[in-house]
């Protein structure tokens, strides 16, 4: 697959998603370019997490298309909306890293085994090499000293950093962060944001759903504000967070900025 | 009560009891792993989303759970020859025990799987793993850890259930006891001895199960 810097890594078109009769995404269009950091803001229930989960096909969707690295997500490209098989979904997910609010580490495996599982079991990387790369990633997130600990022995912030390393181990084209600091004690939020900031500086393509206004302002290339299942406003944080064009975003900012 | 006659009785028939104990242990050692494997296999269709097979397995599990083990042993031992299949008593006993206990175990393992958060599946999916790999590497190990106490319990029930193979002529502890009564006329002493031997087997298994439980709890809690 050839792609240039201007090609979108993630492309979402007219995405509609309903849970039973409740429509939570009402036509989302979003392109994310290589190396871009997009921060998605919005009140609870605005659909931002659901959109993120659709990109990884953890949620099915009723209409619209999503591509990652040119590969269709969930459904066959073209007019026939046939669901892709499990193998092809798994293949797409190899290229999409996802970090969850609740870390979701594998509690029965040590930290390094968590990080190695994807490369060894999915990519069939030799264990020794996977361990070496895994240790390097753990060092990067400041967790190499806990390589042989079990997740249950770690703090929330530490678990979340391991979860980031586990995703990075698959060498994804894009990383999705789903409110990854929301479950953390306030004093642990900083260590996780620091790791994410580092990734952004290295040029990782990231879509970040968060309530951290400071992170949005300082790290985002683009801020997307969602409300009621649509993208209400988007732009460079310096522009739209300083001077929101819509009243909805303005109200949201004034409610959240002082946090 | 004077224990001296009981002790002399026990020493006199010790080798006979040991033979019976060995047969009982042999049946249990074959049936327990077979039951465990059956339990895992029986739970797979339901958690893998193979709907047709899952329904068939569901029916099978209900059938196995809801009919007496002794009847199942009789069915295999006396029924199969009518179909031209002649299996030995131990084979029939082991298969019947493995199937019934497999059915119970599959329910235990299923409960363990269902107690896990769907987020564990999602975490596996998000690193590109396929459903079966997630089941094998992420879900099943955690489910088994969760239900360790119930598995230990079921193992003890299984060891005691091996006594039913005496009904089709397997010379296990129980049948040894019956034969010894005829030989010695000491029915009370014989069954005290038989019960003691079962107790030794089940208690040591119980202690082993507790040790595993503590180890697992300490490591993964």
Boltz contact constraints between the chains, C-beta under 6 A:
constraints:
  - contact:
      token1: [A, 56]
      token2: [B, 126]
      max_distance: 6.0
  - contact:
      token1: [A, 58]
      token2: [B, 122]
      max_distance: 6.0
  - contact:
      token1: [A, 86]
      token2: [B, 130]
      max_distance: 6.0
  - contact:
      token1: [A, 90]
      token2: [B, 128]
      max_distance: 6.0
  - contact:
      token1: [A, 90]
      token2: [B, 130]
      max_distance: 6.0
  - contact:
      token1: [A, 93]
      token2: [B, 125]
      max_distance: 6.0
  - contact:
      token1: [A, 93]
      token2: [B, 126]
      max_distance: 6.0
  - contact:
      token1: [A, 93]
      token2: [B, 128]
      max_distance: 6.0
  - contact:
      token1: [A, 94]
      token2: [B, 128]
      max_distance: 6.0
  - contact:
      token1: [A, 98]
      token2: [B, 126]
      max_distance: 6.0
  - contact:
      token1: [A, 102]
      token2: [B, 119]
      max_distance: 6.0
  - contact:
      token1: [A, 104]
      token2: [B, 119]
      max_distance: 6.0
  - contact:
      token1: [A, 104]
      token2: [B, 123]
      max_distance: 6.0
  - contact:
      token1: [A, 106]
      token2: [B, 138]
      max_distance: 6.0
  - contact:
      token1: [A, 107]
      token2: [B, 220]
      max_distance: 6.0
  - contact:
      token1: [A, 108]
      token2: [B, 141]
      max_distance: 6.0
  - contact:
      token1: [A, 108]
      token2: [B, 142]
      max_distance: 6.0
  - contact:
      token1: [A, 108]
      token2: [B, 220]
      max_distance: 6.0
  - contact:
      token1: [A, 118]
      token2: [B, 127]
      max_distance: 6.0
  - contact:
      token1: [A, 121]
      token2: [B, 133]
      max_distance: 6.0
  - contact:
      token1: [A, 122]
      token2: [B, 128]
      max_distance: 6.0
  - contact:
      token1: [A, 122]
      token2: [B, 129]
      max_distance: 6.0
  - contact:
      token1: [A, 170]
      token2: [B, 127]
      max_distance: 6.0
